[in-house]
Amino acid sequence: MKKVTSILAVAVMTLGIATAAIQNIDSEFDFLNDISKALACDDCHTSPPDRSERPIGKIA
């Protein structure tokens, strides 16, 4: 019975470590995607619209 309990404990611990590693890798890829989107900004070269182009009385 002690062997079964030990094997089960090791299996649960391995599953927990694997889950934590997968979550860490997933967050790393999200971080890299955010950086690549920020660096590859499509409309960064355009200047903001002139204030005179907005209709009077409207808040954008």
ChimeraX attribute file (.defattr): number of C-alpha atoms within 10 A of each C-alpha:
attribute: neighborCount
match mode: 1-to-1
recipient: residues
	/A:1	6
	/A:2	7
	/A:3	8
	/A:4	9
	/A:5	10
	/A:6	11
	/A:7	12
	/A:8	12
	/A:9	12
	/A:10	12
	/A:11	12
	/A:12	12
	/A:13	12
	/A:14	12
	/A:15	12
	/A:16	12
	/A:17	12
	/A:18	12
	/A:19	12
	/A:20	12
	/A:21	12
	/A:22	12
	/A:23	12
	/A:24	12
	/A:25	12
	/A:26	12
	/A:27	12
	/A:28	12
	/A:29	12
	/A:30	12
	/A:31	12
	/A:32	12
	/A:33	12
	/A:34	12
	/A:35	11
	/A:36	11
	/A:37	11
	/A:38	11
	/A:39	10
	/A:40	10
	/A:41	9
	/A:42	9
	/A:43	7
	/A:44	10
	/A:45	7
	/A:46	7
	/A:47	7
	/A:48	7
	/A:49	8
	/A:50	7
	/A:51	8
	/A:52	7
	/A:53	7
	/A:54	11
	/A:55	9
	/A:56	8
	/A:57	6
	/A:58	6
	/A:59	6
	/A:60	5
